[in-house]
């Protein structure tokens, strides 16, 4: 399980069902990378990707029972790893860091791919 895959499972747990473009925006990655990760999760039966009846070009994704069980199993460890990343910062520094990261992500939310970051 990669951090990207964990992020996708977490986003699907919150949204229940979402198209790949929405999920890419949720985790601040381009659609191509997100789609590849979703395909790998689907191959392992952690995510279901169905053609959207309203837009045949889009795929609607949702957690499978196996994906939900995996997420439940790793959630505590993943959250502990996130906390450990910021352990050496004071509470105030952590708040500033998180605020700055959220601002960076928000300022790039209109970008559709990683190449646009370097234009």
HELIX and SHEET records of a PDB file:
HELIX    1   1 UNK A    3  UNK A   15  1                                  13    
HELIX    2   2 UNK A   20  UNK A   26  1                                   7    
HELIX    3   3 UNK A   31  UNK A   43  1                                  13    
HELIX    4   4 UNK A   65  UNK A   86  1                                  22    
HELIX    5   5 UNK A   91  UNK A  107  1                                  17    
HELIX    6   6 UNK A  114  UNK A  118  5                                   5    
SHEET    1   A 3 UNK A  17  UNK A  19  0                                        
SHEET    2   A 3 UNK A  59  UNK A  63 -1                                        
SHEET    3   A 3 UNK A  47  UNK A  51 -1                                        
END                                                                             
